[in-house]
Amino acid sequence: EDLNKNNITTSSAQFVRDPTVHFRDVISDYASERGILFQPSIAGTENPDATMDGKRIYVFGGVKIYWDRGGVIYAFIANDERTKVKEWRPVRLDDLVERVIRMASARA
């Protein structure tokens, strides 16, 4: 194992949190690497201030998301595909990507 200037082995460096990196940037990079649009949500009739529980809402490939302080991502998605009733549900980033891909395929 190599040591970097902070005397952290390269294999363990991945577990050190960089306080200058924001979670928003991690999500943005993740989306960008996959060719998915990620941007702040625009206020509208459903949510005039574009926030949920005081958290800024973003759009990840057409899906509205926000995250809490613990890094849990919530997506505004149907809780039942049959009824199409939507609610905020916790979601993993890779599952979110799959959902965006399915949405794009359904529109094509």
VENRA-V612402 format. One record per residue. N is the residue number from 0. PHI is phi in whole degrees, -180 to 180 (none if undefined). OMEGA is omega in whole degrees, 0 to 359 (999 if undefined). Layout:
n = {N N}
phi = {PHI PHI}
omega = {OMEGA OMEGA}
This chain:
n = {0 1 2 3 4 5 6 7 8 9 10 11 12 13 14 15 16 17 18 19 20 21 22 23 24 25 26 27 28 29 30 31 32 33 34 35 36 37 38 39 40 41 42 43 44 45 46 47 48 49 50 51 52 53 54 55 56 57 58 59 60 61 62 63 64 65 66 67 68 69 70 71 72 73 74 75 76 77 78 79 80 81 82 83 84 85 86 87 88 89 90 91 92 93 94 95 96 97 98 99 100 101 102 103 104 105 106 107}
phi = {none -92 -103 -95 -65 -97 59 -110 -66 -61 -73 -96 -62 -66 -94 -89 -79 -94 -66 -88 -94 -92 -58 -56 -68 -63 -65 -61 -64 -59 -66 -60 -61 -108 71 -107 -70 -134 -156 -63 -74 -93 -59 -149 -70 -68 -146 -60 -106 54 -134 -137 52 80 -101 -65 -93 -121 -113 -114 58 99 -105 -76 -138 -151 -140 -97 -61 -82 86 -82 -93 -115 -119 -87 -135 -66 -84 -151 -59 -73 -89 64 -70 -106 -154 -81 -131 -64 -149 -85 -59 -67 -69 -64 -62 -60 -63 -63 -64 -63 -62 -66 -67 -69 -80 -78}
omega = {179 176 175 185 178 181 176 179 183 181 180 182 181 182 180 180 176 183 179 180 179 180 178 180 177 179 180 178 179 179 182 179 182 178 182 178 177 183 176 177 177 179 180 183 179 183 188 180 178 174 175 183 180 180 179 177 177 175 180 179 179 179 178 180 166 179 180 182 180 179 176 180 177 179 177 187 180 176 179 184 181 183 181 176 184 177 177 181 176 183 174 181 181 176 178 178 179 179 179 179 178 178 181 179 180 180 184 999}
